[in-house]
């Protein structure tokens, strides 16, 4: 169920990307394989990638637990690319390894990515009020990149949105509020953005146009999730 | 204010107490339902409390997560 939430959240990022006129290659579910991802990287050459799946310190996995990236084994494939990994722990070793192999910018988390859900909303995850502050932080910060912001803007937005969630839940009379605040604070402090942080993955001039652009003008984006 | 050093057993007990208190405040229908997303999967509170009590890898990391969030304690060792 955890990755189902990630799937729903990346769906929102795709919706925003398409609104800005970006071309999206969606590698979800059965398409979330190493072969499909590596082929897409070679042929599609995305400007930015948003990836959500299971991770640990040194590995990122795709569908059915297939290991897609392993630090110091095949992460040189990321050379020249920019990516945001919504996965646990990768910031500890795999993200630094990708950057040392030539990835331009990679964002990931150095601890478990923690959040809280309301079981009443399993069929409508985007409406889950407990998960909302986490979704908002992810979607808003990703949106900054898609509208032409830099990775520094992405990071600043991430921190600001997490802090907003903390403020909103801090005084709330809800038995789950302390867990939400704790998780938001951990996730806020866990994000690392390594590599070029001043770079803008998407050209601002293109992204400024809010209405859909002709496909030839759009930039590319790749999403991988379970 | 400096943090108080506590043993892992004390940290474990604080976490168990917190999880129990949280569970007892939830509506009955939610007490055994998944509400925590941690370590790439969902957990109900009793499941996570079991992990904490058994001192599994996930339970240990959850204890560290919870105690750190209190900003009052550091776990010795």
Interface residues (C-beta under 8 A of the other chain):
Chain A: X1 X2 X3 X5 X54 X55 X88 X111 X112 X113 X114 X115 X116 X117 X118 X119 X120 X130 X175 X176 X178 X179 X181 X182 X185 X186
Chain B: X18 X21 X22 X25 X26 X29 X30 X33 X34 X35 X36 X37 X38 X39 X40 X41 X42 X61 X65 X66 X68 X69
